[in-house]
Amino acid sequence: MLAELACFEQKCHATFPLTDAIYNCTRCGGLLEVRFSGNPGDPEALRKSWRERRMSNQPIDQSGVWRYRELLPFDGFSDKAVTLREGNTPLLDGPRAAEYGGLDGLTFKHQGYNPTGSFKDNGMTCGVTQAIRLGKNRVACVSTGNTSASMAAYASAAGLDPIVFIPHGNISYGKLAQALEYGARTLQVEANFDQILALVRELAERAGIYLLNSINPFRIEGQKSIIFEMLDARDWNPPDWIVLPGGNLGNTSAFGKALRELKQFGLIQKTPRLAVVQAEGAAPFYEFLKRRGEFHSVPEPQTLATAIKIGDPVSWPKALQEISESNGVVEKVSEQEIADAKAIIGRCGIGCEPASAATLAGIRKLTASAVIRRDADVVAVLTGNVLKDPDYIYKYHTGQLKDPENKSIQSRFGNKPVVVPNDAAAILKILEA
Ligand code: F0G
């Protein structure tokens, strides 16, 4: 299909070639998105070819992103894709989580099974491939941790120079460790995510570095594949609801765009509703939809789910459109609710990082308020791997977790390790107690 960059603003709609290294409309400053013209082909033939590629040994066929290349803006360039075999993430049933969430059944799409342990890999494979297409050799991002881990891996795999900016002291060690191990130049800035984004945009402009935050439309294109793969695995049967956490709202934009395109190209008939869940202390999108009027950022966002500790989400205009188009909803959840939901997901043998657990906490509230029906067909997207933030887990299970206001979070589903003597009889006594 032919593709170009287009301004997202209704009143502007300026267009630009795919090879312009820009992140905002140069005419009005609006967000950019990829717009396709034409048709990718017969839906049945596409479905068949995507299924057959799973049997192939070609790297781009093995990728759960590039397998769907007919719906990506890389015509004639996908053989140069930088892939670590991202995607291919499972749909997992969580009966205990369903019960906790007030549902008859619940499926998780677990993006934590990705090469660097988060959904960012789906977008980064496209972002870094675009950097190669543009001939850039330095790439940068600001991150609450997962974007930096992913960018570091993909840029290094492609022989590029990754530069990572992170809010000092506000990302988990698991994620920081990945950026270091994958060889990114790592700069810890004494500021929050939103403040650093402004800084990095200026630096990218001045030094000609390619910016790989989710404002980059090629990342959004890659993240559409989370939906393609979810529906492929369900034999193109859309669920009633897709639930996801919301931070910078890139994923919300990507999911909505994917669903609109699938419908437009005849691959699905019905659009699932999106439910976006934010942490109470970082919920500007929730507050905006509740009150409408102007969008107000949260100057000092607070949450232990550091991945979604974002007060000024850049993609909110796109996310707003996707929530309206899908007849979606936005919910917010407390620190205690996130922590408990996370422990329940763990007990399903699945596990995830704190931000991902906002999904189940949100589902529980949305079923209680009868927005989601008990018998609804729901897929929750777990965005990050359980090992991203082990410190949080240990503190929760041992009753030491404190919320950002230093109030204790109750260890309602805690599982404390027990110290025992090196003595079989004593251990048997404990096991039988
Ligand atoms: N879940 C996880 C695990 C994340 O890392 C993020 C975002 C989100 C949810 C929210 O997604 O921004 O598309 O609404 N992490 C970014 C980062 C901001 O820098 O890694 P979103």
Boltz pocket constraint, residues with backbone or C-beta under 6 A from the ligand:
constraints:
  - pocket:
      binder: B
      contacts: [[A, 118], [A, 120], [A, 142], [A, 143], [A, 144], [A, 145], [A, 146], [A, 147], [A, 148], [A, 214], [A, 245], [A, 246], [A, 247], [A, 248], [A, 249], [A, 250], [A, 251], [A, 252], [A, 307], [A, 308], [A, 353], [A, 355], [A, 356], [A, 383], [A, 384]]
      max_distance: 6.0
